[in-house]
Amino acid sequence: MTDTLAWYAANAATFATAADTVDLSALHAAFIARLPAGARVLDVGCGSGRDARAFVRLGCRVTALEPCEALARIAESSLGFPVRHGRVEELDDRGVYDGVWACASLLHVPVTSMREVLARLARSLVPGGVLYVSYKRGGGERVEGGRFFHDETMASLEARLGAAGFATVTCRETPDARPEQATTVWVNLFASVER
């Protein structure tokens, strides 16, 4: 993860600018539709703050978490409120959030750490809370362009979340919204936690 964080620190401005051009409004709407009005939302790996901004506009109370300090500062400047600088592996919130949004962020967590990370996210949610995660479709772990990734398929992701106590609400694949990444397919999963 150290090399991945170093990549984001070195490329924070260009990454944030590119991220802000991606339209995820359909996924935002699908997430919000599963939450109560005025929902408390945790944006894990908030990056530029793009999704957190959308959720604030949609009436949510948002906590943004970002492990890269440079990106956290960029997100803060656009959000107008503090961004928590930290890693999801250290999250210790309990029963706080109606929804957790982890868009293209958990894919940087090694498979060996996923059970604990998912347990932390489950504990952070209220009963019936909703988790959204997305991964590039594939299998295994890899380093690409200086960043670590772990990929998932619909079946592997459903199994992983099921083992962590999440019930899949829906899982679907979508093409990458960036023209230069047209061959990339994303696995998107909405799940709920019952306690």
N, CA and C atoms as an extended XYZ file, in Angstrom:
585
Properties=species:S:1:pos:R:3:atomname:S:1:resname:S:1:resid:I:1 pbc="F F F"
N         0.822       -1.207        0.000 N   MET     1
C         0.000        0.000        0.000 CA  MET     1
C         0.863        1.267        0.000 C   MET     1
N         2.060        1.193        0.562 N   THR     2
C         2.938        2.362        0.623 CA  THR     2
C         3.232        2.907       -0.768 C   THR     2
N         3.565        2.031       -1.717 N   ASP     3
C         3.853        2.479       -3.082 CA  ASP     3
C         2.613        3.084       -3.739 C   ASP     3
N         1.450        2.503       -3.462 N   THR     4
C         0.203        3.021       -4.026 CA  THR     4
C        -0.084        4.412       -3.481 C   THR     4
N         0.084        4.611       -2.180 N   LEU     5
C        -0.115        5.941       -1.597 CA  LEU     5
C         0.884        6.937       -2.159 C   LEU     5
N         2.112        6.497       -2.380 N   ALA     6
C         3.118        7.382       -2.967 CA  ALA     6
C         2.712        7.793       -4.384 C   ALA     6
N         2.132        6.854       -5.141 N   TRP     7
C         1.661        7.177       -6.489 CA  TRP     7
C         0.580        8.243       -6.423 C   TRP     7
N        -0.393        8.072       -5.519 N   TYR     8
C        -1.471        9.057       -5.412 CA  TYR     8
C        -0.943       10.410       -4.942 C   TYR     8
N         0.022       10.406       -4.030 N   ALA     9
C         0.595       11.668       -3.567 CA  ALA     9
C         1.283       12.402       -4.712 C   ALA     9
N         2.018       11.658       -5.532 N   ALA    10
C         2.753       12.262       -6.643 CA  ALA    10
C         1.835       12.724       -7.774 C   ALA    10
N         0.661       12.113       -7.873 N   ASN    11
C        -0.250       12.393       -8.988 CA  ASN    11
C        -1.584       12.966       -8.524 C   ASN    11
N        -1.633       13.515       -7.322 N   ALA    12
C        -2.904       13.927       -6.709 CA  ALA    12
C        -3.690       14.905       -7.570 C   ALA    12
N        -3.051       15.948       -8.049 N   ALA    13
C        -3.772       16.990       -8.796 CA  ALA    13
C        -4.346       16.454      -10.102 C   ALA    13
N        -3.533       15.738      -10.883 N   THR    14
C        -4.036       15.219      -12.160 CA  THR    14
C        -5.081       14.133      -11.937 C   THR    14
N        -4.892       13.292      -10.903 N   PHE    15
C        -5.884       12.265      -10.592 CA  PHE    15
C        -7.214       12.902      -10.214 C   PHE    15
N        -7.173       13.912       -9.359 N   ALA    16
C        -8.404       14.564       -8.910 CA  ALA    16
C        -9.136       15.220      -10.076 C   ALA    16
N        -8.395       15.884      -10.939 N   THR    17
C        -9.016       16.536      -12.100 CA  THR    17
C        -9.697       15.509      -13.000 C   THR    17
N        -9.015       14.389      -13.247 N   ALA    18
C        -9.596       13.338      -14.091 CA  ALA    18
C       -10.813       12.696      -13.417 C   ALA    18
N       -10.721       12.456      -12.120 N   ALA    19
C       -11.836       11.829      -11.405 CA  ALA    19
C       -13.086       12.694      -11.468 C   ALA    19
N       -12.903       13.992      -11.397 N   ASP    20
C       -14.046       14.893      -11.400 CA  ASP    20
C       -14.786       14.926      -12.734 C   ASP    20
N       -14.193       14.386      -13.792 N   THR    21
C       -14.876       14.365      -15.090 CA  THR    21
C       -15.758       13.135      -15.269 C   THR    21
N       -15.658       12.166      -14.358 N   VAL    22
C       -16.408       10.914      -14.489 CA  VAL    22
C       -17.804       11.091      -13.899 C   VAL    22
N       -18.822       10.800      -14.697 N   ASP    23
C       -20.215       10.943      -14.269 CA  ASP    23
C       -20.718        9.624      -13.685 C   ASP    23
N       -20.915        9.598      -12.373 N   LEU    24
C       -21.443        8.410      -11.695 CA  LEU    24
C       -22.837        8.670      -11.134 C   LEU    24
N       -23.557        9.623      -11.732 N   SER    25
C       -24.858       10.010      -11.189 CA  SER    25
C       -25.845        8.847      -11.115 C   SER    25
N       -25.795        7.906      -12.062 N   ALA    26
C       -26.717        6.763      -12.004 CA  ALA    26
C       -26.418        5.881      -10.798 C   ALA    26
N       -25.143        5.669      -10.506 N   LEU    27
C       -24.781        4.883       -9.323 CA  LEU    27
C       -25.088        5.643       -8.040 C   LEU    27
N       -24.868        6.952       -8.035 N   HIS    28
C       -25.237        7.760       -6.865 CA  HIS    28
C       -26.724        7.611       -6.577 C   HIS    28
N       -27.541        7.716       -7.623 N   ALA    29
C       -28.991        7.622       -7.450 CA  ALA    29
C       -29.404        6.247       -6.922 C   ALA    29
N       -28.767        5.194       -7.443 N   ALA    30
C       -29.086        3.837       -6.983 CA  ALA    30
C       -28.713        3.650       -5.511 C   ALA    30
N       -27.610        4.272       -5.085 N   PHE    31
C       -27.175        4.202       -3.691 CA  PHE    31
C       -28.147        4.964       -2.786 C   PHE    31
N       -28.426        6.206       -3.144 N   ILE    32
C       -29.301        7.060       -2.336 CA  ILE    32
C       -30.702        6.463       -2.212 C   ILE    32
N       -31.172        5.800       -3.266 N   ALA    33
C       -32.512        5.195       -3.241 CA  ALA    33
C       -32.638        4.120       -2.155 C   ALA    33
N       -31.509        3.587       -1.705 N   ARG    34
C       -31.508        2.532       -0.692 CA  ARG    34
C       -31.320        3.077        0.728 C   ARG    34
N       -31.222        4.401        0.862 N   LEU    35
C       -30.922        5.031        2.146 CA  LEU    35
C       -32.086        5.895        2.613 C   LEU    35
N       -32.184        6.137        3.935 N   PRO    36
C       -33.211        7.056        4.429 CA  PRO    36
C       -32.867        8.501        4.085 C   PRO    36
N       -33.848        9.374        4.154 N   ALA    37
C       -33.605       10.801        3.930 CA  ALA    37
C       -32.602       11.307        4.957 C   ALA    37
N       -31.694       12.174        4.509 N   GLY    38
C       -30.697       12.730        5.414 CA  GLY    38
C       -29.692       11.708        5.915 C   GLY    38
N       -29.461       10.669        5.126 N   ALA    39
C       -28.602        9.549        5.537 CA  ALA    39
C       -27.208       10.003        5.929 C   ALA    39
N       -26.623        9.264        6.866 N   ARG    40
C       -25.221        9.434        7.243 CA  ARG    40
C       -24.414        8.489        6.357 C   ARG    40
N       -23.505        9.069        5.578 N   VAL    41
C       -22.752        8.311        4.577 CA  VAL    41
C       -21.258        8.449        4.833 C   VAL    41
N       -20.555        7.331        4.758 N   LEU    42
C       -19.086        7.321        4.799 CA  LEU    42
C       -18.579        7.080        3.389 C   LEU    42
N       -17.763        8.005        2.880 N   ASP    43
C       -17.130        7.852        1.567 CA  ASP    43
C       -15.706        7.378        1.817 C   ASP    43
N       -15.455        6.100        1.553 N   VAL    44
C       -14.149        5.478        1.809 CA  VAL    44
C       -13.232        5.710        0.612 C   VAL    44
N       -12.089        6.326        0.856 N   GLY    45
C       -11.179        6.645       -0.248 CA  GLY    45
C       -11.805        7.699       -1.124 C   GLY    45
N       -12.142        8.846       -0.529 N   CYS    46
C       -12.959        9.857       -1.224 CA  CYS    46
C       -12.246       10.515       -2.392 C   CYS    46
N       -10.924       10.371       -2.488 N   GLY    47
C       -10.204       10.938       -3.632 CA  GLY    47
C       -10.408       12.431       -3.753 C   GLY    47
N       -10.913       12.877       -4.881 N   SER    48
C       -11.117       14.300       -5.152 CA  SER    48
C       -12.277       14.891       -4.371 C   SER    48
N       -13.117       14.033       -3.792 N   GLY    49
C       -14.334       14.486       -3.125 CA  GLY    49
C       -15.543       14.471       -4.043 C   GLY    49
N       -15.386       13.976       -5.261 N   ARG    50
C       -16.459       13.962       -6.266 CA  ARG    50
C       -17.749       13.347       -5.732 C   ARG    50
N       -17.660       12.149       -5.175 N   ASP    51
C       -18.871       11.453       -4.727 CA  ASP    51
C       -19.413       12.076       -3.444 C   ASP    51
N       -18.530       12.460       -2.536 N   ALA    52
C       -18.974       13.123       -1.300 CA  ALA    52
C       -19.757       14.393       -1.628 C   ALA    52
N       -19.271       15.175       -2.611 N   ARG    53
C       -19.992       16.383       -3.025 CA  ARG    53
C       -21.382       16.038       -3.530 C   ARG    53
N       -21.477       14.988       -4.322 N   ALA    54
C       -22.782       14.578       -4.856 CA  ALA    54
C       -23.726       14.199       -3.729 C   ALA    54
N       -23.231       13.467       -2.739 N   PHE    55
C       -24.098       13.034       -1.638 CA  PHE    55
C       -24.527       14.203       -0.764 C   PHE    55
N       -23.655       15.185       -0.575 N   VAL    56
C       -24.046       16.385        0.165 CA  VAL    56
C       -25.171       17.095       -0.582 C   VAL    56
N       -25.019       17.247       -1.909 N   ARG    57
C       -26.064       17.889       -2.717 CA  ARG    57
C       -27.386       17.135       -2.628 C   ARG    57
N       -27.304       15.820       -2.412 N   LEU    58
C       -28.507       14.990       -2.316 CA  LEU    58
C       -29.051       14.910       -0.887 C   LEU    58
N       -28.504       15.720        0.008 N   GLY    59
C       -29.050       15.835        1.355 CA  GLY    59
C       -28.464       14.918        2.404 C   GLY    59
N       -27.363       14.263        2.096 N   CYS    60
C       -26.739       13.347        3.059 CA  CYS    60
C       -25.784       14.102        3.982 C   CYS    60
N       -25.559       13.506        5.141 N   ARG    61
C       -24.528       13.973        6.073 CA  ARG    61
C       -23.318       13.078        5.820 C   ARG    61
N       -22.258       13.652        5.292 N   VAL    62
C       -21.149       12.869        4.750 CA  VAL    62
C       -19.896       12.977        5.611 C   VAL    62
N       -19.265       11.822        5.841 N   THR    63
C       -17.917       11.747        6.386 CA  THR    63
C       -17.042       11.223        5.263 C   THR    63
N       -15.987       11.955        4.935 N   ALA    64
C       -15.078       11.548        3.864 CA  ALA    64
C       -13.776       11.063        4.485 C   ALA    64
N       -13.327        9.891        4.048 N   LEU    65
C       -12.100        9.269        4.547 CA  LEU    65
C       -11.147        9.075        3.378 C   LEU    65
N        -9.898        9.511        3.536 N   GLU    66
C        -8.925        9.414        2.443 CA  GLU    66
C        -7.539        9.131        3.015 C   GLU    66
N        -6.867        8.060        2.536 N   PRO    67
C        -5.540        7.735        3.062 CA  PRO    67
C        -4.403        8.591        2.517 C   PRO    67
N        -4.594        9.222        1.367 N   CYS    68
C        -3.557       10.061        0.770 CA  CYS    68
C        -3.761       11.506        1.234 C   CYS    68
N        -2.801       12.023        1.975 N   GLU    69
C        -2.958       13.364        2.536 CA  GLU    69
C        -3.156       14.428        1.461 C   GLU    69
N        -2.436       14.326        0.354 N   ALA    70
C        -2.575       15.326       -0.714 CA  ALA    70
C        -3.988       15.317       -1.296 C   ALA    70
N        -4.555       14.140       -1.501 N   LEU    71
C        -5.932       14.064       -1.996 CA  LEU    71
C        -6.922       14.534       -0.945 C   LEU    71
N        -6.662       14.219        0.325 N   ALA    72
C        -7.550       14.683        1.395 CA  ALA    72
C        -7.635       16.206        1.401 C   ALA    72
N        -6.501       16.888        1.195 N   ARG    73
C        -6.504       18.357        1.179 CA  ARG    73
C        -7.267       18.878       -0.043 C   ARG    73
N        -7.106       18.229       -1.195 N   ILE    74
C        -7.852       18.635       -2.396 CA  ILE    74
C        -9.341       18.466       -2.149 C   ILE    74
N        -9.743       17.328       -1.579 N   ALA    75
C       -11.160       17.087       -1.297 CA  ALA    75
C       -11.699       18.106       -0.302 C   ALA    75
N       -10.936       18.407        0.728 N   GLU    76
C       -11.365       19.400        1.720 CA  GLU    76
C       -11.651       20.744        1.076 C   GLU    76
N       -10.786       21.150        0.158 N   SER    77
C       -10.960       22.469       -0.460 CA  SER    77
C       -12.236       22.527       -1.296 C   SER    77
N       -12.647       21.409       -1.881 N   SER    78
C       -13.872       21.421       -2.683 CA  SER    78
C       -15.124       21.134       -1.855 C   SER    78
N       -14.949       20.405       -0.747 N   LEU    79
C       -16.103       20.062        0.090 CA  LEU    79
C       -16.458       21.160        1.084 C   LEU    79
N       -15.421       21.868        1.568 N   GLY    80
C       -15.677       22.894        2.560 CA  GLY    80
C       -15.828       22.365        3.971 C   GLY    80
N       -15.450       21.121        4.194 N   PHE    81
C       -15.419       20.556        5.545 CA  PHE    81
C       -14.254       19.580        5.639 C   PHE    81
N       -13.809       19.258        6.873 N   PRO    82
C       -12.625       18.408        7.034 CA  PRO    82
C       -12.824       16.997        6.472 C   PRO    82
N       -11.757       16.485        5.904 N   VAL    83
C       -11.695       15.101        5.439 CA  VAL    83
C       -10.822       14.335        6.422 C   VAL    83
N       -11.303       13.172        6.856 N   ARG    84
C       -10.502       12.346        7.759 CA  ARG    84
C        -9.351       11.726        6.981 C   ARG    84
N        -8.139       11.979        7.450 N   HIS    85
C        -6.960       11.392        6.820 CA  HIS    85
C        -6.669       10.082        7.522 C   HIS    85
N        -6.873        8.958        6.827 N   GLY    86
C        -6.628        7.656        7.424 CA  GLY    86
C        -6.983        6.541        6.475 C   GLY    86
N        -6.622        5.339        6.892 N   ARG    87
C        -6.858        4.150        6.062 CA  ARG    87
C        -8.078        3.389        6.564 C   ARG    87
N        -8.769        2.746        5.648 N   VAL    88
C        -9.938        1.966        6.014 CA  VAL    88
C        -9.566        0.825        6.961 C   VAL    88
N        -8.329        0.358        6.880 N   GLU    89
C        -7.862       -0.708        7.769 CA  GLU    89
C        -7.835       -0.264        9.231 C   GLU    89
N        -7.929        1.042        9.470 N   GLU    90
C        -7.891        1.593       10.829 CA  GLU    90
C        -9.259        2.090       11.291 C   GLU    90
N       -10.283        1.982       10.452 N   LEU    91
C       -11.617        2.491       10.775 CA  LEU    91
C       -12.161        1.781       12.015 C   LEU    91
N       -12.630        2.563       12.981 N   ASP    92
C       -13.161        1.972       14.207 CA  ASP    92
C       -14.518        2.566       14.579 C   ASP    92
N       -15.252        3.108       13.620 N   ASP    93
C       -16.591        3.641       13.874 CA  ASP    93
C       -17.559        2.480       14.048 C   ASP    93
N       -18.535        2.646       14.944 N   ARG    94
C       -19.484        1.560       15.217 CA  ARG    94
C       -20.917        2.068       15.176 C   ARG    94
N       -21.706        1.474       14.290 N   GLY    95
C       -23.123        1.797       14.198 CA  GLY    95
C       -23.415        3.251       13.875 C   GLY    95
N       -22.602        3.848       13.027 N   VAL    96
C       -22.709        5.279       12.740 CA  VAL    96
C       -23.419        5.569       11.419 C   VAL    96
N       -23.154        4.783       10.382 N   TYR    97
C       -23.538        5.155        9.023 CA  TYR    97
C       -24.721        4.351        8.492 C   TYR    97
N       -25.563        5.053        7.725 N   ASP    98
C       -26.656        4.393        7.005 CA  ASP    98
C       -26.117        3.772        5.717 C   ASP    98
N       -25.052        4.359        5.195 N   GLY    99
C       -24.460        3.861        3.963 CA  GLY    99
C       -22.959        4.065        3.943 C   GLY    99
N       -22.257        3.111        3.363 N   VAL   100
C       -20.818        3.227        3.116 CA  VAL   100
C       -20.597        3.125        1.616 C   VAL   100
N       -19.928        4.112        1.066 N   TRP   101
C       -19.634        4.184       -0.366 CA  TRP   101
C       -18.136        3.928       -0.539 C   TRP   101
N       -17.780        2.840       -1.216 N   ALA   102
C       -16.370        2.492       -1.438 CA  ALA   102
C       -16.167        2.273       -2.935 C   ALA   102
N       -16.157        3.374       -3.658 N   CYS   103
C       -16.046        3.342       -5.117 CA  CYS   103
C       -14.576        3.271       -5.520 C   CYS   103
N       -14.181        2.157       -6.101 N   ALA   104
C       -12.808        1.976       -6.605 CA  ALA   104
C       -11.770        2.285       -5.537 C   ALA   104
N       -12.066        1.930       -4.291 N   SER   105
C       -11.093        2.176       -3.219 CA  SER   105
C       -10.636        0.888       -2.548 C   SER   105
N       -11.537       -0.049       -2.305 N   LEU   106
C       -11.145       -1.304       -1.660 CA  LEU   106
C       -10.301       -2.165       -2.588 C   LEU   106
N       -10.275       -1.835       -3.868 N   LEU   107
C        -9.452       -2.603       -4.811 CA  LEU   107
C        -7.959       -2.414       -4.567 C   LEU   107
N        -7.606       -1.464       -3.688 N   HIS   108
C        -6.208       -1.291       -3.308 CA  HIS   108
C        -5.861       -2.037       -2.018 C   HIS   108
N        -6.839       -2.726       -1.427 N   VAL   109
C        -6.622       -3.481       -0.193 CA  VAL   109
C        -6.264       -4.922       -0.564 C   VAL   109
N        -5.166       -5.468       -0.043 N   PRO   110
C        -4.803       -6.859       -0.356 CA  PRO   110
C        -5.902       -7.833        0.076 C   PRO   110
N        -6.043       -8.901       -0.666 N   VAL   111
C        -7.051       -9.913       -0.355 CA  VAL   111
C        -6.896      -10.400        1.082 C   VAL   111
N        -5.660      -10.542        1.552 N   THR   112
C        -5.431      -11.042        2.914 CA  THR   112
C        -5.977      -10.112        3.990 C   THR   112
N        -6.223       -8.861        3.664 N   SER   113
C        -6.762       -7.898        4.632 CA  SER   113
C        -8.260       -7.678        4.485 C   SER   113
N        -8.864       -8.264        3.453 N   MET   114
C       -10.255       -7.954        3.154 CA  MET   114
C       -11.234       -8.403        4.232 C   MET   114
N       -11.019       -9.556        4.846 N   ARG   115
C       -11.964      -10.027        5.872 CA  ARG   115
C       -12.076       -9.004        7.005 C   ARG   115
N       -10.927       -8.519        7.472 N   GLU   116
C       -10.925       -7.534        8.558 CA  GLU   116
C       -11.512       -6.203        8.107 C   GLU   116
N       -11.190       -5.763        6.898 N   VAL   117
C       -11.729       -4.506        6.386 CA  VAL   117
C       -13.252       -4.586        6.270 C   VAL   117
N       -13.759       -5.666        5.726 N   LEU   118
C       -15.213       -5.809        5.592 CA  LEU   118
C       -15.886       -5.890        6.956 C   LEU   118
N       -15.233       -6.524        7.929 N   ALA   119
C       -15.781       -6.565        9.293 CA  ALA   119
C       -15.848       -5.147        9.871 C   ALA   119
N       -14.818       -4.344        9.624 N   ARG   120
C       -14.814       -2.961       10.107 CA  ARG   120
C       -15.948       -2.160        9.458 C   ARG   120
N       -16.144       -2.354        8.151 N   LEU   121
C       -17.221       -1.637        7.466 CA  LEU   121
C       -18.586       -2.093        7.962 C   LEU   121
N       -18.754       -3.383        8.190 N   ALA   122
C       -20.023       -3.893        8.713 CA  ALA   122
C       -20.316       -3.275       10.076 C   ALA   122
N       -19.309       -3.200       10.945 N   ARG   123
C       -19.511       -2.616       12.279 CA  ARG   123
C       -19.844       -1.129       12.208 C   ARG   123
N       -19.362       -0.460       11.176 N   SER   124
C       -19.600        0.980       11.062 CA  SER   124
C       -21.036        1.308       10.653 C   SER   124
N       -21.733        0.326       10.097 N   LEU   125
C       -23.092        0.534        9.598 CA  LEU   125
C       -24.141        0.287       10.675 C   LEU   125
N       -25.267        0.999       10.574 N   VAL   126
C       -26.426        0.714       11.406 CA  VAL   126
C       -27.073       -0.571       10.885 C   VAL   126
N       -27.907       -1.254       11.690 N   PRO   127
C       -28.619       -2.424       11.166 CA  PRO   127
C       -29.399       -2.062        9.898 C   PRO   127
N       -29.245       -2.876        8.870 N   GLY   128
C       -29.889       -2.605        7.591 CA  GLY   128
C       -29.120       -1.630        6.719 C   GLY   128
N       -27.945       -1.182        7.194 N   GLY   129
C       -27.139       -0.236        6.423 CA  GLY   129
C       -26.661       -0.839        5.112 C   GLY   129
N       -26.341        0.035        4.170 N   VAL   130
C       -26.010       -0.375        2.808 CA  VAL   130
C       -24.547       -0.067        2.489 C   VAL   130
N       -23.888       -1.028        1.873 N   LEU   131
C       -22.512       -0.878        1.391 CA  LEU   131
C       -22.515       -0.926       -0.125 C   LEU   131
N       -21.792        0.020       -0.740 N   TYR   132
C       -21.535       -0.035       -2.178 CA  TYR   132
C       -20.041       -0.202       -2.371 C   TYR   132
N       -19.648       -1.179       -3.199 N   VAL   133
C       -18.249       -1.387       -3.548 CA  VAL   133
C       -18.127       -1.582       -5.055 C   VAL   133
N       -16.968       -1.210       -5.597 N   SER   134
C       -16.716       -1.480       -7.012 CA  SER   134
C       -15.272       -1.901       -7.210 C   SER   134
N       -15.101       -2.832       -8.129 N   TYR   135
C       -13.796       -3.406       -8.469 CA  TYR   135
C       -13.688       -3.535       -9.982 C   TYR   135
N       -12.469       -3.513      -10.471 N   LYS   136
C       -12.262       -3.891      -11.862 CA  LYS   136
C       -12.476       -5.394      -11.975 C   LYS   136
N       -13.145       -5.805      -13.065 N   ARG   137
C       -13.425       -7.235      -13.245 CA  ARG   137
C       -12.133       -7.978      -13.566 C   ARG   137
N       -11.931       -9.070      -12.849 N   GLY   138
C       -10.750       -9.892      -13.064 CA  GLY   138
C       -10.525      -10.795      -11.872 C   GLY   138
N        -9.339      -11.345      -11.793 N   GLY   139
C        -9.017      -12.219      -10.678 CA  GLY   139
C        -7.594      -11.997      -10.219 C   GLY   139
N        -7.387      -12.061       -8.925 N   GLY   140
C        -6.042      -11.984       -8.389 CA  GLY   140
C        -5.587      -10.570       -8.082 C   GLY   140
N        -4.307      -10.480       -7.766 N   GLU   141
C        -3.686       -9.216       -7.399 CA  GLU   141
C        -2.614       -8.859       -8.424 C   GLU   141
N        -2.368       -7.548       -8.579 N   ARG   142
C        -1.376       -7.112       -9.561 CA  ARG   142
C        -0.884       -5.721       -9.197 C   ARG   142
N         0.250       -5.353       -9.754 N   VAL   143
C         0.744       -3.983       -9.676 CA  VAL   143
C         0.752       -3.452      -11.100 C   VAL   143
N         0.126       -2.301      -11.274 N   GLU   144
C         0.022       -1.704      -12.606 CA  GLU   144
C         0.320       -0.215      -12.500 C   GLU   144
N         1.315        0.231      -13.227 N   GLY   145
C         1.651        1.652      -13.239 CA  GLY   145
C         2.007        2.219      -11.883 C   GLY   145
N         2.566        1.390      -11.007 N   GLY   146
C         2.965        1.863       -9.695 CA  GLY   146
C         1.920        1.717       -8.608 C   GLY   146
N         0.748        1.168       -8.964 N   ARG   147
C        -0.311        0.980       -7.963 CA  ARG   147
C        -0.667       -0.496       -7.822 C   ARG   147
N        -0.975       -0.904       -6.596 N   PHE   148
C        -1.439       -2.255       -6.303 CA  PHE   148
C        -2.944       -2.318       -6.526 C   PHE   148
N        -3.407       -3.411       -7.151 N   PHE   149
C        -4.835       -3.654       -7.346 CA  PHE   149
C        -5.165       -5.100       -6.994 C   PHE   149
N        -6.368       -5.287       -6.503 N   HIS   150
C        -6.915       -6.649       -6.447 CA  HIS   150
C        -8.264       -6.584       -7.142 C   HIS   150
N        -8.468       -7.516       -8.056 N   ASP   151
C        -9.646       -7.542       -8.917 CA  ASP   151
C       -10.641       -8.593       -8.420 C   ASP   151
N       -11.885       -8.445       -8.837 N   GLU   152
C       -12.945       -9.368       -8.439 CA  GLU   152
C       -13.861       -9.653       -9.627 C   GLU   152
N       -14.556      -10.769       -9.542 N   THR   153
C       -15.663      -11.068      -10.454 CA  THR   153
C       -16.953      -10.909       -9.661 C   THR   153
N       -18.086      -10.947      -10.329 N   MET   154
C       -19.358      -10.869       -9.611 CA  MET   154
C       -19.459      -12.000       -8.593 C   MET   154
N       -19.091      -13.217       -9.008 N   ALA   155
C       -19.211      -14.374       -8.116 CA  ALA   155
C       -18.251      -14.278       -6.934 C   ALA   155
N       -16.998      -13.894       -7.189 N   SER   156
C       -16.025      -13.822       -6.092 CA  SER   156
C       -16.376      -12.719       -5.113 C   SER   156
N       -16.879      -11.604       -5.617 N   LEU   157
C       -17.231      -10.493       -4.741 CA  LEU   157
C       -18.456      -10.824       -3.887 C   LEU   157
N       -19.465      -11.435       -4.506 N   GLU   158
C       -20.639      -11.854       -3.730 CA  GLU   158
C       -20.242      -12.843       -2.640 C   GLU   158
N       -19.363      -13.783       -2.954 N   ALA   159
C       -18.915      -14.764       -1.959 CA  ALA   159
C       -18.132      -14.086       -0.844 C   ALA   159
N       -17.248      -13.153       -1.193 N   ARG   160
C       -16.434      -12.459       -0.195 CA  ARG   160
C       -17.315      -11.658        0.770 C   ARG   160
N       -18.275      -10.934        0.226 N   LEU   161
C       -19.142      -10.140        1.092 CA  LEU   161
C       -20.099      -11.020        1.894 C   LEU   161
N       -20.548      -12.101        1.292 N   GLY   162
C       -21.414      -13.031        2.022 CA  GLY   162
C       -20.711      -13.625        3.230 C   GLY   162
N       -19.435      -13.976        3.060 N   ALA   163
C       -18.652      -14.531        4.172 CA  ALA   163
C       -18.452      -13.512        5.282 C   ALA   163
N       -18.550      -12.215        4.946 N   ALA   164
C       -18.386      -11.158        5.937 CA  ALA   164
C       -19.712      -10.733        6.560 C   ALA   164
N       -20.799      -11.412        6.197 N   GLY   165
C       -22.091      -11.115        6.794 CA  GLY   165
C       -22.960      -10.146        6.031 C   GLY   165
N       -22.570       -9.812        4.816 N   PHE   166
C       -23.384       -8.930        3.984 CA  PHE   166
C       -24.299       -9.745        3.097 C   PHE   166
N       -25.500       -9.252        2.887 N   ALA   167
C       -26.433       -9.860        1.940 CA  ALA   167
C       -26.442       -9.014        0.675 C   ALA   167
N       -26.185       -9.630       -0.454 N   THR   168
C       -26.167       -8.897       -1.717 CA  THR   168
C       -27.562       -8.409       -2.065 C   THR   168
N       -27.663       -7.129       -2.360 N   VAL   169
C       -28.913       -6.546       -2.831 CA  VAL   169
C       -28.945       -6.617       -4.350 C   VAL   169
N       -27.862       -6.185       -4.961 N   THR   170
C       -27.734       -6.293       -6.415 CA  THR   170
C       -26.267       -6.218       -6.795 C   THR   170
N       -25.921       -6.897       -7.868 N   CYS   171
C       -24.555       -6.881       -8.381 CA  CYS   171
C       -24.648       -6.774       -9.896 C   CYS   171
N       -23.933       -5.800      -10.457 N   ARG   172
C       -23.984       -5.648      -11.916 CA  ARG   172
C       -22.656       -5.133      -12.431 C   ARG   172
N       -22.436       -5.378      -13.702 N   GLU   173
C       -21.223       -4.903      -14.345 CA  GLU   173
C       -21.547       -3.679      -15.188 C   GLU   173
N       -20.583       -2.742      -15.230 N   THR   174
C       -20.747       -1.553      -16.050 CA  THR   174
C       -19.437       -1.266      -16.772 C   THR   174
N       -19.509       -0.665      -17.962 N   PRO   175
C       -18.277       -0.273      -18.642 CA  PRO   175
C       -17.680        0.949      -17.971 C   PRO   175
N       -16.378        1.115      -18.079 N   ASP   176
C       -15.710        2.295      -17.542 CA  ASP   176
C       -16.227        3.533      -18.269 C   ASP   176
N       -16.488        4.592      -17.518 N   ALA   177
C       -17.034        5.819      -18.100 CA  ALA   177
C       -15.974        6.657      -18.817 C   ALA   177
N       -14.695        6.320      -18.624 N   ARG   178
C       -13.614        7.083      -19.258 CA  ARG   178
C       -13.309        6.489      -20.637 C   ARG   178
N       -13.322        7.301      -21.691 N   PRO   179
C       -13.081        6.790      -23.047 CA  PRO   179
C       -11.751        6.053      -23.184 C   PRO   179
N       -10.703        6.516      -22.494 N   GLU   180
C        -9.396        5.870      -22.609 CA  GLU   180
C        -9.344        4.527      -21.876 C   GLU   180
N       -10.375        4.213      -21.093 N   GLN   181
C       -10.451        2.940      -20.362 CA  GLN   181
C       -11.636        2.106      -20.847 C   GLN   181
N       -11.993        2.249      -22.112 N   ALA   182
C       -13.218        1.636      -22.644 CA  ALA   182
C       -13.256        0.123      -22.501 C   ALA   182
N       -12.109       -0.535      -22.406 N   THR   183
C       -12.102       -1.998      -22.296 CA  THR   183
C       -12.218       -2.482      -20.844 C   THR   183
N       -12.173       -1.562      -19.889 N   THR   184
C       -12.283       -1.932      -18.473 CA  THR   184
C       -13.742       -2.117      -18.099 C   THR   184
N       -14.023       -3.210      -17.392 N   VAL   185
C       -15.370       -3.478      -16.901 CA  VAL   185
C       -15.333       -3.433      -15.385 C   VAL   185
N       -16.308       -2.768      -14.793 N   TRP   186
C       -16.407       -2.634      -13.341 CA  TRP   186
C       -17.494       -3.541      -12.784 C   TRP   186
N       -17.193       -4.181      -11.668 N   VAL   187
C       -18.174       -4.968      -10.924 CA  VAL   187
C       -18.667       -4.073       -9.786 C   VAL   187
N       -19.969       -3.799       -9.781 N   ASN   188
C       -20.594       -2.924       -8.787 CA  ASN   188
C       -21.530       -3.751       -7.935 C   ASN   188
N       -21.389       -3.653       -6.612 N   LEU   189
C       -22.227       -4.454       -5.735 CA  LEU   189
C       -22.806       -3.592       -4.623 C   LEU   189
N       -24.102       -3.696       -4.434 N   PHE   190
C       -24.792       -3.097       -3.295 CA  PHE   190
C       -25.154       -4.230       -2.352 C   PHE   190
N       -24.836       -4.063       -1.071 N   ALA   191
C       -25.115       -5.111       -0.087 CA  ALA   191
C       -25.624       -4.453        1.190 C   ALA   191
N       -26.328       -5.242        1.991 N   SER   192
C       -26.815       -4.736        3.272 CA  SER   192
C       -26.299       -5.619        4.388 C   SER   192
N       -26.291       -5.049        5.592 N   VAL   193
C       -25.832       -5.787        6.766 CA  VAL   193
C       -26.976       -5.836        7.778 C   VAL   193
N       -27.228       -7.008        8.301 N   GLU   194
C       -28.244       -7.179        9.338 CA  GLU   194
C       -27.559       -7.633       10.603 C   GLU   194
N       -27.974       -7.069       11.727 N   ARG   195
C       -27.406       -7.506       12.999 CA  ARG   195
C       -28.506       -7.693       14.002 C   ARG   195
